[in-house]
Amino acid sequence: MSFKENLKAELSYQDMLVKELAVKTGISRRTLDNYLRENPASPTAENAVKIALTP
């Protein structure tokens, strides 16, 4: 699975909106939207860790 697919699946599993994840991680909603778009950007290692550690 790609990062985009994993992120979408986790958001769905957690029943969380992108804006909620943005608040919890401190990552801008625009950046998170870029990870979820058709041709997604790759997250920095720092952002990937922030997302992974979000409860």
N, C-alpha and C positions, 0 to 999 in steps of 0.2 A: 504494500500500500504506500502511496505517496503521502507526504506531509499534509497536503491539502485534504486527501481522503480521511486520514487519521484525525485531523482537526475537526472536520465536519462530523465524523462519527462521534467524537468525544463531546462536541457541543450538543449533539442530539441526545446522547446518553445522559449527560448531565442536565439536560433540559435547560440549557443556558443560551442566552443571546450573545451575539458578538459584542454588543455594547457592555454587557455585564463582564465578559472576559477582559475587555479593555480596562475597565475600572479595577478589576482584581489584579491584573498584571502590570498596569501602568504603561501598556503598549497602546498606541493610538488605534482608534477604530479603523482609520484609513489603512494603517499598516496591516492589521488583521484582515481587512477586506482584500488587500493585495495577496495575502496567502491563500485566499479562498476563491479568487477569480479564475476565469477560464485558463489563462496562461499564468499560473501563480509564480510569485517571487519566492525565493528560498529565504527562510528566516535566518537571522544571525544566530550563532550559537547561544548568545545571551538571551535572545527572545525565545528560542526553542526551550531553554531551561526554565524560563519564567512560566511559559505555558504548561510545561510538563509538571511543574511543582504547584500549580494552582489547584486548590481543593475543589 
